[in-house]
Amino acid sequence: MSLKGQLCIYCQESPSTRQGDHVVARGLLSIVGRQNAPKVPCCKSCNDAKSKLEHYLSFTLPLASRETDARTRLDSAIISFEQNQKLKRIVFQGIERVRNVDGTDGDETFAFPFEHEVLRSYAEFLAKGVLYWTKGVRVGSEMVINATFVPIAEDLELLWKIFHKTPVLKKLTGNIGGTTLNFESALVSEFPLYWVCRFTFANGAIFSDIEIGTSTKAIWVVVEETNLNSVMPI
């Protein structure tokens, strides 16, 4: 189905290209997970910006994958690094042994330099894509959208509070590509609209800040309405 002419869900300003955009790039998904990958209206400018983030993640996420095909994805990523020698040097020269923060697979593991801001920016795209794909909600430019890493120690507590203890209007859980992207979403308030989304990647990949000693498996995105006309249903 052609998406040409529909309004881009990311910028809410420009018309979509014919192909639109996969909510999660097919290159980030396993071969099996690429079947029926959801697409949304997207203009060329937003597609280019999102693709740059996905290009970086297609190299780095497989290195931290905990998916069942992690070994295959890792081998493929290592081959791809030969096409990007600069990134290869940054990643492989910066690898170091660290304590395994979640206590699985032994006491130690390896960590490599990772640009957290890339994943934070990507999560904001994902929130818009997932909300449109699942609920037909367009996140307008006048809304506030913020993504943040939540330390493992606080993540489960926040998950329990938002999805179990707090009365919410709608709950939504699902995945794209099996375990490549898992999401949990809650509509806390309709007027003003307040969505909370939690994303995990590659079956629980861990992102750490070694300097301050915090690690996370989840990125939380809050979409908050500041203008009652800024959310437009399909």
TAURPE-V42487 format. One record per residue. N is the residue number from 1. PHI is phi as a letter, one per 40 degrees, with the letter a starting at -180 (* if undefined). OMEGA is omega in whole degrees, 0 to 359 (999 if undefined). D_LAST is the distance of its C-alpha to the last C-alpha in Angstrom with 2 decimals. Layout:
n: {N,N}
phi: {PHI,PHI}
omega: {OMEGA,OMEGA}
d_last: {D_LAST,D_LAST}
This chain:
n: {1,2,3,4,5,6,7,8,9,10,11,12,13,14,15,16,17,18,19,20,21,22,23,24,25,26,27,28,29,30,31,32,33,34,35,36,37,38,39,40,41,42,43,44,45,46,47,48,49,50,51,52,53,54,55,56,57,58,59,60,61,62,63,64,65,66,67,68,69,70,71,72,73,74,75,76,77,78,79,80,81,82,83,84,85,86,87,88,89,90,91,92,93,94,95,96,97,98,99,100,101,102,103,104,105,106,107,108,109,110,111,112,113,114,115,116,117,118,119,120,121,122,123,124,125,126,127,128,129,130,131,132,133,134,135,136,137,138,139,140,141,142,143,144,145,146,147,148,149,150,151,152,153,154,155,156,157,158,159,160,161,162,163,164,165,166,167,168,169,170,171,172,173,174,175,176,177,178,179,180,181,182,183,184,185,186,187,188,189,190,191,192,193,194,195,196,197,198,199,200,201,202,203,204,205,206,207,208,209,210,211,212,213,214,215,216,217,218,219,220,221,222,223,224,225,226,227,228,229,230,231,232,233,234}
phi: {*,c,b,d,g,c,c,d,c,c,c,f,b,b,c,c,c,c,c,g,a,c,d,b,d,d,c,c,c,c,d,c,c,c,c,f,c,c,b,b,c,a,c,c,c,c,c,c,c,c,c,c,c,c,c,c,c,c,c,c,d,d,c,b,c,b,c,c,b,d,c,c,c,c,d,c,c,c,c,c,c,c,c,b,c,c,c,d,c,c,c,c,c,c,c,a,c,b,c,c,c,b,g,b,f,g,c,b,a,b,b,b,c,a,c,d,c,c,c,c,c,c,c,c,c,c,d,c,c,c,c,c,c,c,b,g,c,c,c,c,c,c,c,c,b,b,b,a,c,b,d,d,c,b,c,c,c,c,c,c,c,c,c,b,c,c,c,b,c,a,b,a,b,i,a,b,g,g,b,c,b,b,b,b,b,b,c,c,a,c,b,c,c,a,b,b,b,b,b,b,b,f,g,g,d,b,b,b,b,c,c,b,g,b,b,a,b,b,b,b,b,b,b,b,c,b,a,c,c,c,b,b,c,d}
omega: {180,178,184,176,176,182,179,182,183,182,181,182,188,179,180,170,180,185,185,184,171,180,170,183,181,180,178,184,172,180,178,183,181,180,178,176,186,178,181,177,183,178,183,183,180,178,179,181,180,180,178,177,182,178,178,182,180,175,193,183,178,180,181,185,173,179,182,179,185,182,179,180,179,180,180,180,181,177,181,180,179,179,180,186,180,179,178,180,181,184,188,176,181,180,176,181,181,176,179,192,182,173,180,176,178,185,183,175,179,178,178,181,183,180,184,183,178,181,177,178,180,180,177,173,183,180,178,181,182,180,178,183,185,187,181,181,174,179,184,183,180,177,176,178,184,177,181,173,179,181,182,182,182,187,182,178,179,178,179,182,185,189,181,185,183,175,180,182,179,173,182,175,179,180,172,181,181,182,179,175,172,180,173,186,179,172,185,182,178,183,355,182,182,178,172,180,177,181,169,187,171,177,174,175,183,177,188,169,187,184,182,172,177,179,181,171,189,171,180,178,176,177,189,182,176,179,186,179,188,176,186,175,180,999}
d_last: {16.48,16.24,13.46,15.38,13.95,10.35,10.10,11.84,10.28,13.83,15.10,12.16,14.84,15.78,14.61,14.46,17.63,18.00,18.54,15.90,17.01,18.07,16.93,20.69,22.98,24.92,28.08,27.60,27.33,30.27,30.79,29.85,26.74,25.45,24.75,21.12,20.11,16.29,14.83,11.89,11.49,14.41,16.90,20.61,21.59,19.35,20.29,23.92,23.80,22.29,24.72,27.65,26.88,26.48,29.74,31.63,30.20,31.08,34.68,34.90,32.82,34.95,38.00,36.75,35.09,36.03,34.37,36.59,36.74,37.41,40.72,39.35,36.54,39.22,41.52,38.81,37.92,41.62,42.01,39.05,40.77,43.50,41.12,40.46,43.86,42.91,40.33,42.79,45.48,43.33,42.19,45.39,47.83,46.00,46.00,47.91,48.79,47.22,47.30,44.76,42.81,41.47,44.88,44.08,45.80,48.81,49.41,48.46,45.92,45.14,42.75,41.75,40.39,36.61,34.41,32.38,30.37,28.89,27.49,26.34,24.37,23.01,21.90,19.72,17.97,17.80,16.26,13.25,13.18,13.83,11.34,8.42,10.47,11.49,9.10,5.54,6.78,7.37,11.07,12.25,15.75,17.23,16.79,19.79,19.61,22.97,24.31,27.80,30.29,31.70,35.32,36.08,38.27,35.44,32.55,33.54,34.27,30.88,29.21,31.25,30.58,26.78,26.16,29.21,30.77,27.94,26.06,22.35,19.45,17.93,19.56,18.40,20.85,20.89,22.03,21.57,24.78,26.73,28.27,27.21,24.34,24.09,21.60,21.65,19.05,19.34,17.38,20.43,19.16,16.13,17.84,18.25,15.84,18.02,17.22,20.17,20.11,23.33,23.90,27.09,28.13,30.63,31.58,32.58,33.73,35.55,35.22,38.23,39.62,43.29,44.63,43.35,43.46,39.93,37.81,34.34,32.42,29.08,26.74,24.79,21.73,20.84,17.59,18.55,17.05,19.49,17.63,15.64,13.44,12.74,9.79,6.49,3.78,0.00}
